[in-house]
Amino acid sequence: MSNRKRFFRALFNRKIVAVALVVILFFLICAVASPLLATHDPNLNDLYSVTQGPSSEHVLGTDQLGRDVYSRIVYGARVAFLVGILAVLISAVLGSAIGLVAGYFGGWIDNVLMRIVEAMMAIPPVVLALALVAIFGRSVPMLILVLGISNVPSFARMMRGQVLTVRDLDYVSASRIRGNSDFTTMVKHILPNCLSPMIIVMTQSIGGTILAEAGLSFLGAGVLPPTASWGAMVNDGYTYLEKCPVFALAPGTAVILLVLAFNIFGDGLRDALDPRLRGSR
């Protein structure tokens, strides 16, 4: 059996992982094809149709401004994926660079970088994100940068741990003996052998980042209105739970499904990439 077939067999060994992938792809299609799937303009106010329940015209009803809830959920998937993926990429790049340098050189460089990372870890990510948003303002690009910076410590520590396990192996020593520079040794010989666990952490971090974005938007520190955001929709709708429960429950369910799907898929990816876990479930 080829390595590719073995990988996919281990990845989809549990049916729930395949279901999680379908959920992710469903929301990804919603994000990419929002203009085609939405039935209304997500920001169009209709004060004659406020807080209405599901109907033939509005599948999931309307919010307090008469905007179509279904269309706003579809467009909200764009914000969720954009913030989740780009913020994790920023975290992975910065954290991997810090961990790679710290683990490879060790000594005072390692001490300085890890003390900075530990200082960042002393502040809860959401609190750090709230502080940065308060300083730099609210916007989608700023939210991506803020969430990316707040998650750097976890990637830095993971990469440093991986580098410490491989930096003294024979192929790394052979690279030094051949006269390769430290940069070449790190990028060509150490980094590729540390990517598998980083990919797993990235996949699982996307769900947490989407949840963090929803939390910040719920608290009023996320994307600016009228941009559709699932967290902001929950914040707008929880006061109407008795009159129109779907207004808050629909975006909340979308957050739960997408976050859970990324966590389950990341767990399956870990099983597929780690030979010790293949076939153990």
C-alpha positions as a Markdown table, in Angstrom:
| # | Residue | x | y | z |
|---|---|---|---|---|
| 1 | Met | 0.0 | 0.0 | 0.0 |
| 2 | Ser | 1.4 | 3.4 | -1.0 |
| 3 | Asn | 2.0 | 6.1 | 1.6 |
| 4 | Arg | -0.8 | 8.2 | 0.2 |
| 5 | Lys | -3.4 | 5.5 | 0.5 |
| 6 | Arg | -2.2 | 4.6 | 4.0 |
| 7 | Phe | -2.5 | 8.2 | 5.0 |
| 8 | Phe | -6.1 | 8.6 | 3.7 |
| 9 | Arg | -7.1 | 5.2 | 5.2 |
| 10 | Ala | -5.8 | 6.3 | 8.6 |
| 11 | Leu | -7.4 | 9.8 | 8.3 |
| 12 | Phe | -10.8 | 8.4 | 7.5 |
| 13 | Asn | -10.6 | 5.4 | 9.7 |
| 14 | Arg | -13.3 | 6.9 | 11.8 |
| 15 | Lys | -16.5 | 8.0 | 10.0 |
| 16 | Ile | -16.9 | 11.0 | 12.2 |
| 17 | Val | -13.7 | 12.5 | 10.6 |
| 18 | Ala | -15.3 | 12.3 | 7.2 |
| 19 | Val | -18.4 | 13.9 | 8.5 |
| 20 | Ala | -16.3 | 16.7 | 10.0 |
| 21 | Leu | -14.6 | 17.3 | 6.6 |
| 22 | Val | -18.0 | 17.5 | 4.9 |
| 23 | Val | -19.1 | 20.1 | 7.5 |
| 24 | Ile | -15.9 | 22.1 | 6.8 |
| 25 | Leu | -16.4 | 21.9 | 3.1 |
| 26 | Phe | -20.1 | 22.9 | 3.4 |
| 27 | Phe | -19.2 | 26.1 | 5.3 |
| 28 | Leu | -16.3 | 26.8 | 3.0 |
| 29 | Ile | -18.6 | 26.7 | 0.0 |
| 30 | Cys | -20.9 | 29.1 | 1.8 |
| 31 | Ala | -18.0 | 31.4 | 2.4 |
| 32 | Val | -16.7 | 31.3 | -1.2 |
| 33 | Ala | -20.1 | 31.4 | -2.9 |
| 34 | Ser | -21.9 | 33.7 | -0.5 |
| 35 | Pro | -23.3 | 36.0 | -3.3 |
| 36 | Leu | -24.8 | 33.0 | -5.0 |
| 37 | Leu | -26.2 | 31.2 | -2.0 |
| 38 | Ala | -27.6 | 34.3 | -0.1 |
| 39 | Thr | -31.2 | 35.1 | -0.9 |
| 40 | His | -31.0 | 38.7 | 0.3 |
| 41 | Asp | -28.5 | 41.5 | 0.8 |
| 42 | Pro | -27.1 | 40.7 | 4.3 |
| 43 | Asn | -26.9 | 44.4 | 5.2 |
| 44 | Leu | -30.3 | 45.5 | 3.8 |
| 45 | Asn | -32.6 | 46.9 | 6.5 |
| 46 | Asp | -36.3 | 46.3 | 6.3 |
| 47 | Leu | -38.0 | 47.9 | 9.3 |
| 48 | Tyr | -41.4 | 46.6 | 8.3 |
| 49 | Ser | -40.1 | 43.0 | 8.8 |
| 50 | Val | -38.2 | 43.1 | 12.1 |
| 51 | Thr | -37.7 | 39.9 | 14.2 |
| 52 | Gln | -39.9 | 37.7 | 12.1 |
| 53 | Gly | -39.8 | 33.9 | 12.4 |
| 54 | Pro | -38.9 | 31.6 | 9.5 |
| 55 | Ser | -41.1 | 32.0 | 6.4 |
| 56 | Ser | -41.1 | 31.3 | 2.7 |
| 57 | Glu | -39.4 | 34.7 | 2.1 |
| 58 | His | -36.9 | 34.5 | 5.0 |
| 59 | Val | -35.8 | 30.9 | 5.6 |
| 60 | Leu | -34.5 | 31.7 | 9.1 |
| 61 | Gly | -36.4 | 34.8 | 9.8 |
| 62 | Thr | -35.1 | 38.4 | 10.2 |
| 63 | Asp | -33.2 | 40.3 | 12.9 |
| 64 | Gln | -34.0 | 43.4 | 14.8 |
| 65 | Leu | -33.3 | 45.5 | 11.8 |
| 66 | Gly | -35.2 | 43.3 | 9.3 |
| 67 | Arg | -32.1 | 41.8 | 7.8 |
| 68 | Asp | -32.3 | 38.2 | 6.5 |
| 69 | Val | -30.7 | 35.9 | 9.1 |
| 70 | Tyr | -29.9 | 33.1 | 6.6 |
| 71 | Ser | -28.1 | 35.5 | 4.3 |
| 72 | Arg | -26.1 | 37.0 | 7.2 |
| 73 | Ile | -25.1 | 33.5 | 8.4 |
| 74 | Val | -23.9 | 32.6 | 4.9 |
| 75 | Tyr | -21.8 | 35.8 | 4.7 |
| 76 | Gly | -20.7 | 35.3 | 8.3 |
| 77 | Ala | -18.9 | 32.2 | 7.1 |
| 78 | Arg | -16.5 | 34.4 | 5.1 |
| 79 | Val | -15.5 | 36.3 | 8.2 |
| 80 | Ala | -15.1 | 33.0 | 10.2 |
| 81 | Phe | -12.8 | 31.4 | 7.6 |
| 82 | Leu | -10.9 | 34.6 | 6.7 |
| 83 | Val | -10.1 | 35.4 | 10.3 |
| 84 | Gly | -9.6 | 31.7 | 11.4 |
| 85 | Ile | -7.2 | 30.7 | 8.6 |
| 86 | Leu | -5.2 | 33.9 | 8.2 |
| 87 | Ala | -4.7 | 34.4 | 11.9 |
| 88 | Val | -3.5 | 30.9 | 12.3 |
| 89 | Leu | -1.1 | 31.3 | 9.4 |
| 90 | Ile | 0.4 | 34.4 | 11.1 |
| 91 | Ser | 0.6 | 32.6 | 14.4 |
| 92 | Ala | 2.3 | 29.6 | 12.7 |
| 93 | Val | 4.8 | 31.6 | 10.8 |
| 94 | Leu | 5.9 | 33.9 | 13.7 |
| 95 | Gly | 5.7 | 31.1 | 16.3 |
| 96 | Ser | 7.6 | 28.6 | 14.1 |
| 97 | Ala | 10.4 | 31.2 | 13.4 |
| 98 | Ile | 10.8 | 32.0 | 17.1 |
| 99 | Gly | 10.8 | 28.3 | 18.1 |
| 100 | Leu | 13.1 | 27.3 | 15.3 |
| 101 | Val | 15.7 | 29.9 | 16.2 |
| 102 | Ala | 15.4 | 29.3 | 20.0 |
| 103 | Gly | 15.6 | 25.6 | 19.7 |
| 104 | Tyr | 18.5 | 25.6 | 17.2 |
| 105 | Phe | 20.8 | 28.1 | 18.8 |
| 106 | Gly | 19.9 | 27.5 | 22.5 |
| 107 | Gly | 21.9 | 29.4 | 25.1 |
| 108 | Trp | 21.0 | 33.1 | 25.7 |
| 109 | Ile | 19.0 | 33.4 | 22.5 |
| 110 | Asp | 16.8 | 30.6 | 23.7 |
| 111 | Asn | 16.4 | 32.1 | 27.2 |
| 112 | Val | 15.5 | 35.6 | 25.8 |
| 113 | Leu | 13.0 | 34.3 | 23.3 |
| 114 | Met | 11.3 | 31.9 | 25.6 |
| 115 | Arg | 11.0 | 34.5 | 28.4 |
| 116 | Ile | 9.2 | 36.7 | 25.9 |
| 117 | Val | 6.9 | 33.9 | 25.0 |
| 118 | Glu | 6.3 | 33.0 | 28.6 |
| 119 | Ala | 5.4 | 36.7 | 29.3 |
| 120 | Met | 2.9 | 36.5 | 26.5 |
| 121 | Met | 1.5 | 33.3 | 27.9 |
| 122 | Ala | 0.9 | 34.9 | 31.3 |
| 123 | Ile | -1.9 | 37.0 | 29.6 |
| 124 | Pro | -4.9 | 35.0 | 28.5 |
| 125 | Pro | -5.2 | 35.2 | 24.7 |
| 126 | Val | -8.7 | 36.7 | 24.8 |
| 127 | Val | -7.6 | 39.4 | 27.3 |
| 128 | Leu | -4.5 | 40.1 | 25.2 |
| 129 | Ala | -6.7 | 40.3 | 22.1 |
| 130 | Leu | -9.1 | 42.7 | 23.8 |
| 131 | Ala | -6.2 | 44.9 | 24.9 |
| 132 | Leu | -4.8 | 45.0 | 21.4 |
| 133 | Val | -8.2 | 45.8 | 19.8 |
| 134 | Ala | -8.7 | 48.6 | 22.3 |
| 135 | Ile | -5.3 | 50.1 | 21.3 |
| 136 | Phe | -5.3 | 49.6 | 17.5 |
| 137 | Gly | -9.0 | 49.7 | 16.7 |
| 138 | Arg | -11.6 | 47.3 | 15.2 |
| 139 | Ser | -11.5 | 46.0 | 11.7 |
| 140 | Val | -11.2 | 42.6 | 10.0 |
| 141 | Pro | -7.4 | 43.0 | 9.2 |
| 142 | Met | -6.7 | 44.2 | 12.7 |
| 143 | Leu | -8.7 | 41.3 | 14.2 |
| 144 | Ile | -6.7 | 38.9 | 12.1 |
| 145 | Leu | -3.4 | 40.4 | 13.3 |
| 146 | Val | -4.5 | 40.6 | 16.9 |
| 147 | Leu | -5.6 | 36.9 | 17.0 |
| 148 | Gly | -2.5 | 35.9 | 15.1 |
| 149 | Ile | -0.2 | 37.5 | 17.7 |
| 150 | Ser | -2.1 | 36.2 | 20.7 |
| 151 | Asn | -1.6 | 32.6 | 19.5 |
| 152 | Val | 2.1 | 32.8 | 18.8 |
| 153 | Pro | 3.3 | 31.3 | 22.1 |
| 154 | Ser | 1.7 | 27.9 | 21.5 |
| 155 | Phe | 3.3 | 27.5 | 18.1 |
| 156 | Ala | 6.7 | 28.8 | 19.4 |
| 157 | Arg | 6.8 | 26.2 | 22.2 |
| 158 | Met | 5.7 | 23.4 | 20.0 |
| 159 | Met | 8.3 | 24.2 | 17.3 |
| 160 | Arg | 11.1 | 24.6 | 19.9 |
| 161 | Gly | 10.2 | 21.2 | 21.4 |
| 162 | Gln | 10.4 | 19.6 | 18.0 |
| 163 | Val | 13.7 | 21.3 | 17.1 |
| 164 | Leu | 15.3 | 20.1 | 20.4 |
| 165 | Thr | 14.5 | 16.5 | 19.4 |
| 166 | Val | 16.1 | 16.6 | 16.0 |
| 167 | Arg | 18.9 | 19.2 | 16.1 |
| 168 | Asp | 21.5 | 16.7 | 17.3 |
| 169 | Leu | 20.6 | 13.9 | 14.9 |
| 170 | Asp | 23.1 | 12.6 | 12.4 |
| 171 | Tyr | 21.6 | 14.3 | 9.3 |
| 172 | Val | 21.8 | 17.7 | 11.0 |
| 173 | Ser | 25.4 | 17.1 | 12.1 |
| 174 | Ala | 26.2 | 16.1 | 8.5 |
| 175 | Ser | 24.7 | 19.3 | 7.2 |
| 176 | Arg | 27.0 | 21.3 | 9.5 |
| 177 | Ile | 30.1 | 19.2 | 8.6 |
| 178 | Arg | 29.4 | 19.9 | 4.9 |
| 179 | Gly | 29.7 | 23.6 | 5.7 |
| 180 | Asn | 26.1 | 24.6 | 5.2 |
| 181 | Ser | 25.1 | 27.8 | 6.9 |
| 182 | Asp | 22.8 | 27.8 | 10.0 |
| 183 | Phe | 20.0 | 29.2 | 8.0 |
| 184 | Thr | 20.3 | 26.4 | 5.4 |
| 185 | Thr | 20.5 | 23.7 | 8.0 |
| 186 | Met | 17.4 | 25.1 | 9.8 |
| 187 | Val | 15.3 | 25.6 | 6.7 |
| 188 | Lys | 16.3 | 22.6 | 4.6 |
| 189 | His | 17.0 | 19.9 | 7.2 |
| 190 | Ile | 15.3 | 20.7 | 10.5 |
| 191 | Leu | 12.1 | 22.5 | 9.5 |
| 192 | Pro | 10.7 | 19.9 | 7.1 |
| 193 | Asn | 11.0 | 17.2 | 9.8 |
| 194 | Cys | 9.1 | 19.4 | 12.3 |
| 195 | Leu | 6.1 | 20.2 | 10.1 |
| 196 | Ser | 3.8 | 17.3 | 10.8 |
| 197 | Pro | 2.9 | 18.3 | 14.4 |
| 198 | Met | 2.7 | 21.9 | 13.4 |
| 199 | Ile | 0.2 | 21.1 | 10.7 |
| 200 | Ile | -1.9 | 19.3 | 13.3 |
| 201 | Val | -1.7 | 22.2 | 15.7 |
| 202 | Met | -2.7 | 24.6 | 12.9 |
| 203 | Thr | -5.7 | 22.6 | 12.0 |
| 204 | Gln | -6.9 | 22.4 | 15.6 |
| 205 | Ser | -6.1 | 26.1 | 16.2 |
| 206 | Ile | -8.4 | 27.2 | 13.4 |
| 207 | Gly | -11.4 | 26.2 | 15.4 |
| 208 | Gly | -10.2 | 27.9 | 18.5 |
| 209 | Thr | -9.5 | 31.1 | 16.5 |
| 210 | Ile | -12.9 | 31.1 | 15.0 |
| 211 | Leu | -14.4 | 30.7 | 18.4 |
| 212 | Ala | -12.2 | 33.6 | 19.7 |
| 213 | Glu | -13.4 | 35.8 | 16.8 |
| 214 | Ala | -17.0 | 35.0 | 17.7 |
| 215 | Gly | -16.3 | 35.7 | 21.3 |
| 216 | Leu | -14.7 | 39.1 | 20.6 |
| 217 | Ser | -17.6 | 40.0 | 18.2 |
| 218 | Phe | -20.1 | 38.9 | 20.9 |
| 219 | Leu | -18.4 | 41.3 | 23.3 |
| 220 | Gly | -18.4 | 44.1 | 20.8 |
| 221 | Ala | -14.7 | 44.0 | 20.2 |
| 222 | Gly | -14.8 | 42.1 | 16.9 |
| 223 | Val | -15.6 | 43.2 | 13.3 |
| 224 | Leu | -17.4 | 46.5 | 12.8 |
| 225 | Pro | -21.1 | 46.4 | 12.0 |
| 226 | Pro | -22.9 | 46.0 | 9.6 |
| 227 | Thr | -20.4 | 43.2 | 8.6 |
| 228 | Ala | -22.0 | 39.9 | 9.3 |
| 229 | Ser | -20.3 | 38.0 | 12.1 |
| 230 | Trp | -21.7 | 35.0 | 13.9 |
| 231 | Gly | -20.7 | 36.2 | 17.3 |
| 232 | Ala | -22.3 | 39.6 | 16.8 |
| 233 | Met | -25.5 | 37.9 | 15.6 |
| 234 | Val | -25.6 | 35.9 | 18.8 |
| 235 | Asn | -25.1 | 39.1 | 20.8 |
| 236 | Asp | -27.9 | 40.8 | 18.9 |
| 237 | Gly | -30.3 | 37.8 | 19.2 |
| 238 | Tyr | -30.0 | 36.5 | 22.7 |
| 239 | Thr | -32.4 | 39.3 | 24.0 |
| 240 | Tyr | -35.0 | 37.9 | 21.5 |
| 241 | Leu | -34.8 | 34.3 | 22.6 |
| 242 | Glu | -38.5 | 34.1 | 23.6 |
| 243 | Lys | -39.8 | 36.0 | 20.6 |
| 244 | Cys | -37.5 | 34.7 | 17.9 |
| 245 | Pro | -35.1 | 32.1 | 19.2 |
| 246 | Val | -33.7 | 31.1 | 15.8 |
| 247 | Phe | -32.2 | 34.6 | 15.6 |
| 248 | Ala | -29.5 | 33.6 | 18.1 |
| 249 | Leu | -29.6 | 29.8 | 17.9 |
| 250 | Ala | -28.8 | 29.7 | 14.1 |
| 251 | Pro | -25.5 | 31.6 | 14.2 |
| 252 | Gly | -24.6 | 29.9 | 17.5 |
| 253 | Thr | -25.2 | 26.5 | 16.0 |
| 254 | Ala | -23.0 | 27.5 | 13.0 |
| 255 | Val | -20.1 | 28.4 | 15.3 |
| 256 | Ile | -20.5 | 25.1 | 17.3 |
| 257 | Leu | -20.6 | 22.9 | 14.1 |
| 258 | Leu | -17.6 | 24.6 | 12.4 |
| 259 | Val | -15.4 | 24.7 | 15.5 |
| 260 | Leu | -16.3 | 21.1 | 16.4 |
| 261 | Ala | -15.6 | 20.0 | 12.8 |
| 262 | Phe | -12.1 | 21.5 | 12.8 |
| 263 | Asn | -11.3 | 19.9 | 16.1 |
| 264 | Ile | -12.4 | 16.5 | 15.0 |
| 265 | Phe | -10.6 | 16.8 | 11.7 |
| 266 | Gly | -7.5 | 17.9 | 13.4 |
| 267 | Asp | -7.7 | 14.9 | 15.7 |
| 268 | Gly | -8.0 | 12.6 | 12.7 |
| 269 | Leu | -5.1 | 14.3 | 11.0 |
| 270 | Arg | -3.0 | 13.7 | 14.1 |
| 271 | Asp | -3.8 | 10.0 | 13.9 |
| 272 | Ala | -2.9 | 9.9 | 10.2 |
| 273 | Leu | 0.4 | 11.8 | 10.5 |
| 274 | Asp | 1.6 | 10.0 | 13.7 |
| 275 | Pro | 2.6 | 6.4 | 12.8 |
| 276 | Arg | 2.3 | 5.5 | 16.5 |
| 277 | Leu | -1.4 | 6.3 | 16.5 |
| 278 | Arg | -2.4 | 4.7 | 13.2 |
| 279 | Gly | -4.9 | 1.9 | 13.7 |
| 280 | Ser | -5.1 | 2.6 | 17.5 |
| 281 | Arg | -8.7 | 3.7 | 17.2 |
